[in-house]
Amino acid sequence: MNHPIVRAEHVVKTFGETKALDDVSLSFEPGIIYGLLGPNGAGKTTLIRILTTLIRPDSGSAWVDGVDVLDDPRTARTHMGLAGQFAAVDDYLTGRENVEMVGRLYNLSAAEARRRATEVLDRIDLNGAADRTVRTYSGGMRRRLDLAASMVGRPRVLFLDEPTTGIDPRSRVDIWDLIRDLVDDGTTILMTTQYLDEADQLAARIGVIDHGHLIAEGTPEELKDRLGGSVVEVIVPDPDRETTVALLSKINEHAATFDAASKRITLPAPRGAETLMATARSLDGAGITPNDITLRRPTLDDVFLAYTGKSVEEEPSTSTSKRRRRRGQ
Amino acid sequence: MTTATTTPATPARMSFSHTVKDTLVITRRNLLRNIRLPQLLIFATVQPIMFLLLFNYVFGGAIGLAIPPAAGGNYLNWLVPGLLIQVAAFGAGQTALGLTEDLSNGVIDRFRSLPMARSAVLAGRTLSDLVRNAFVIGLMVTVGFLLGFRYQTSFLGLIAGLAVAGIFAYGLSWVMALIGLAVKNPEAAQSAVFLPVFPLVFASSVFVPTQTMPSWLQAFADNQPITITTNAIRGLVLGQGALPAGDTVAGQVTLALAWAIGILIVFAPLAVRAYRRATG
C-alpha cells in the first residue's frame, strides 16, 4: 500500500455525556473511495468534521495528505475539499458565482477561478443553469453545485458527508457518476453514507461505524466473505421466533440474529448448503414450520446486522447535525 | 499561481493582502445577496422611513415645544440626526441575522474548511453591513430633505455627522456578530439583537431631549453611547446650540469616536474568538 492519504489514530470526541467517537483509527491509500457506513448518530459526521479541521478531537491524531490537521490546519485545508450534509451554496448567487467565490477563497487568481469554475460547471452538467441564481435549482442540482464548489480548488482529498441523502434516485445516480469520475482523475474521496447500496456501488473500502466505534473494515467483498460467503435466512411465525434464534445459534460458531424490520432471522453460513440442511433439520426436529427459508449471498446489511445486532437503516435519527434546516428537497 | 495544477497554491501563513482579498470576496458575496433579495433592502429602508414619518407627524407637534432653538424651530431637524443612529443601531442587527443564516446553512462550515483567512468571514460581513447601512442612512437623509429637514451648519458638517453614524454602526456590528455567534439560530437572533438595542435607543436623546426624563433615567441616558453619538451628530449638523449646556461639539465627537473604537476593540476579538469556537 502507498503511504496513507488519510489517517486517523485513536480519535476520541465527546459531546457532553455522549461519546461521539471512541478510539477510532483508520487509514487508507490514495486514489480510492473510502465509504464510512453507519446509521444516524454513529459518529460519521463528527469524524469528517475533525478531519476537515472544523472541530478538534479530545485526543488522538489525524493526517490528511501527510499534513497533521491538528498541528497545521491551515496547510491541511489547502489539500482538502468538503461538501457537507446540506448543500452549502448561496441561494442568491448564481451557480457560477458560487463556484468562483470558493475558487477565490482557495486563493486562485480571479482569472484562474473563472477558468476553473467553467471547467467544473461543465462537468456537473447544470443544463445551462450556471448563470441562474441557485434559488431556482432543484435539490439534485444544488448538491451537484456543492460538489463542484468543493472540487474547484483541485483538492487531493474530498470529504463528502452523505452526498445523496434526501435527493431523488435519478439525481443520486448522477452524483454517483460524478464521484466515480473524480476518482478516475486521481482524487481521493472519503464519503459517509447510511445507504448500503451506495457504499457497495462506490466504495473500494468500507468502514462500518456504530456508536462511535469502527467495528469492521475492508473491501465490500472482504466484509461479506467474513460472514462466510453465504447467509441462511428464515422467516417463522412470531411465537416460534425465540426458539428458532436459539436453535440456529447452535448450528455453527456464528450467532443468529433477528431483524425486527424485515422479520427475518439470519445466520452466517460458511458451509453453505450444509448449513441450510442443518437449519431445516433442526427446525423440523423442534416441530417448527418456517414460512420461508433461503440461502443467499450476504449483503452489507447482513454485515451490519452481524456486527451490531441491528439493521443499518432502522436506527432512529439522533444525529445533532440533523437539527439543521433541510434544504433543497 | 496561474500554473496551479496539482500543488495547492496557498502558503501556510496568511499574508495581509490575502486577508484583504478574502474579506473583499466575502463582502461582495454578502452585497450581491442584498441586491438579489430586494425584500431585504425594502424592509431595511421602509422601517426607518416609517419611523421618520410617524415621529415627525405624530409626536413632532408635542415634542417640538421642548427642543432647543438650534433646531430652527423644526422637530424634523432635531429628529433626523437622531434617527440616523436609530437606523444604524437597528441595521447593525442584520450582522447577527446574516451570520446565523450562514451558520445554519452550513456555509460557515464550508468557509472554515477552506484555506482562507479566518477573520475574513466576520470582516467581510461587517464591511458589507456597513455599506448597506450607509446606503440606508443616505436614503433616510434624502427623504428627510424632501420632508423639510435642513442642516443648520454646513454640508461638511452633515457629511461628518453621517461619518460618525457610520463608524458607530460599524462598531455595533461587531457586538451583533458576537450575539449572532452566541445564539446561533436565526429565529433567536431576531429577538436577541433587539434586547440591547431597544432600551439604548429609547432611553436616549434620539427622539426627545433627556431633560424631561426622571433623574435616574436621565443619568443613564446622558452617559450611554447612543446619546453621546446622537449629540455628536446633532452638534455637527445643527451646531453647538443643539447640545446640552456645557458640552462642545468637538468634545462630543471625540467622546463618540472613543465609544465606537472602544466597542470595536472589545467586541471584535470576542467575536473572532466566538467564530473560532462556533461549531455550528
Chai-1 contact restraints between the chains, C-beta under 6 A:
chainA,res_idxA,chainB,res_idxB,connection_type,confidence,min_distance_angstrom,max_distance_angstrom,comment,restraint_id
A,T52,B,S113,contact,1.0,0.0,6.0,A-B,restraint_1
A,L54,B,D109,contact,1.0,0.0,6.0,A-B,restraint_2
A,L54,B,R112,contact,1.0,0.0,6.0,A-B,restraint_3
A,I55,B,T279,contact,1.0,0.0,6.0,A-B,restraint_4
A,R74,B,A12,contact,1.0,0.0,6.0,A-B,restraint_5
A,T75,B,A12,contact,1.0,0.0,6.0,A-B,restraint_6
A,R77,B,P115,contact,1.0,0.0,6.0,A-B,restraint_7
A,T78,B,P8,contact,1.0,0.0,6.0,A-B,restraint_8
A,T78,B,T10,contact,1.0,0.0,6.0,A-B,restraint_9
A,T78,B,P115,contact,1.0,0.0,6.0,A-B,restraint_10
A,L82,B,S113,contact,1.0,0.0,6.0,A-B,restraint_11
A,G84,B,G106,contact,1.0,0.0,6.0,A-B,restraint_12
A,G84,B,D109,contact,1.0,0.0,6.0,A-B,restraint_13
A,F86,B,G106,contact,1.0,0.0,6.0,A-B,restraint_14
A,A88,B,G106,contact,1.0,0.0,6.0,A-B,restraint_15
A,A88,B,V107,contact,1.0,0.0,6.0,A-B,restraint_16
A,A88,B,R110,contact,1.0,0.0,6.0,A-B,restraint_17
A,Y92,B,R33,contact,1.0,0.0,6.0,A-B,restraint_18
A,Y92,B,R36,contact,1.0,0.0,6.0,A-B,restraint_19
A,Y92,B,L37,contact,1.0,0.0,6.0,A-B,restraint_20
A,L93,B,L32,contact,1.0,0.0,6.0,A-B,restraint_21
A,M101,B,V25,contact,1.0,0.0,6.0,A-B,restraint_22
A,M101,B,R29,contact,1.0,0.0,6.0,A-B,restraint_23
A,R104,B,V25,contact,1.0,0.0,6.0,A-B,restraint_24
A,L105,B,L114,contact,1.0,0.0,6.0,A-B,restraint_25
A,L105,B,M116,contact,1.0,0.0,6.0,A-B,restraint_26
A,N107,B,A9,contact,1.0,0.0,6.0,A-B,restraint_27
A,N107,B,T10,contact,1.0,0.0,6.0,A-B,restraint_28
A,S109,B,M1,contact,1.0,0.0,6.0,A-B,restraint_29
A,E112,B,T2,contact,1.0,0.0,6.0,A-B,restraint_30
A,R324,B,S104,contact,1.0,0.0,6.0,A-B,restraint_31
A,R325,B,S104,contact,1.0,0.0,6.0,A-B,restraint_32
